[in-house]
Amino acid sequence: MESIRWAFNTRLWAPNKGDWMTALSLIQPEEKERISKFVFRKDAKSSIAGRLMLRKFASEVLGLPWSDIKFGRTDKGRPFLVNSLPENPDVDFNVSHQGSWAVLAANCGGSKIGVDVMELEYSGGKNIPEFFHTMRRQFTSEEWSHIYSFPTESTQLASFYRHWCLKEGVVKALGFGIGFELQRVSFQLTTQELSTKIITLDTQVKIDGILDNRWQFEETLLDPSHSVAVARQFDSPQNNTSTAGALRFIQMSFDDLIASGDQMTKPDEAAAEEFINKEETPW
């Protein structure tokens, strides 16, 4: 099986009623019901993009008939494939969505995988120092030193969200949810800033204060304002500068997402009309 890195820009996607009817008809009924409960269009778009990428992956890469694919969620919220796979390939996958992007990362070969994407902007009500103060327990003193080593609030914020992506990638690869103590995971960043043109591979992690070389990280910028990190845990120590398995994210279109789709539920005009009438964002 090939490794996969897919990304879909949800902010640029402006689905009409027909697009939304099609999208809803291609996912499981319980997923449709959950997505229809979102108050704002932006959240519904991000969620359904993630579900469509998962189904596209299971159909086109794993070879399962679209209408037979069944996903479940662990008690921590991590999606998993219910179906048995032909020849039992050793595969893991993960999705994330935030800001303008929904992303999927998948690998074969026995490595656990987690992915996280973050917009490098803060839109909360506090100023940046106050925001950092509320988050002080999520990072180690070494990580805060690295964050504060940057000269401006915007570059400090970019470093903060880069660290956050990495931590979330590890937590998601391990299958943990809310409640995992993030200070247990501490990162050593050799490359100071990420780029849209380069995949950074030289980041290392300490877990409970001990360097763990079984992890490999792929970091990049999807665009100048969005950071993404893929975390992979192997059974044995890794060369953290090896490019083996490291891939650039491929940007998908809506047509790409639904290309192999097969109807799971009847088209629902009322649900699509309800989506169209919602506000895009809360502001």
Phi, psi and omega in degrees: 000139178282152173279152188229137168223107182240147178220144180225127181275105183282334181290326179278348181275119179241078185293138172274182184299320179295319178300316183290323175300317179296312182300314181297327183287348185260003181241168182295148183305319180291330175291317177302316181296317181295316182293327180293345181276349179297140183283324185245148182300322185300322180288321177295318179297316181297316182293315183290328176298318177298317180293321179292323177296320178299316182290322176299316179298312182295326181281305189277330183262316181272347174081022179268142175298132186308312185289346179266349185290133179228121175253145172236182177230139174289174178293347175263001177092003181280128179290144175218157181273123180283326184298147167282142184259142175302133178063009175049053179298144182275095188230145174222152184209161180202152179232159176207150173211136178192149181064234184267358193230146163243137184226153174226137173230136180216148179216152169252174173096010171096358179273137171285147185223141173222147180223146176214141177234141181221140170281136187272040180224147178251128183240016179283181184275346182271161169282171187298314178301320178294319178299313179300322181297319180292337182259010190300330183277357181273348184230154177281166179299325178295320179292319177296324177298319178294316180299314182285352178287345179278148194280340185234161179297323182293320178286328174296319179295320177299319178293319178302310183289331174297313176300319182298316177303314181298314180297315179296323177300316179294312181300319181288324177297322180282346178085015178274159178240207178300136181115342176291131183283107188293338177293345176293338183249122183228136187251145174249111185258113178278312176281122189285323182226146180272165183221154174286345187259349188231143170264117180275129187236002191260012177285141178238160183231142168250133175242122186055037175083000183246128178299128182243101184277008176279352183262142170231140183238138173244119181235142176199175171255128174288325171206176185300345183242015179221122177260143177225142179226134172250127179247128179234130177251126181255173179278343183224163180303147183241154169279110188283006172246002180292139179269002182299122178083352181279126184229150172282149176287133177264127181279126180265152168259169176299321178298323176299316185296327186255006188304321182254015186292149177226137188298130178257327178222164179291145175305134187241096183295322181295318179294322178292320178295320178297319178297313182300326183279354178281157172287147180293314183223169178282357180228000000 
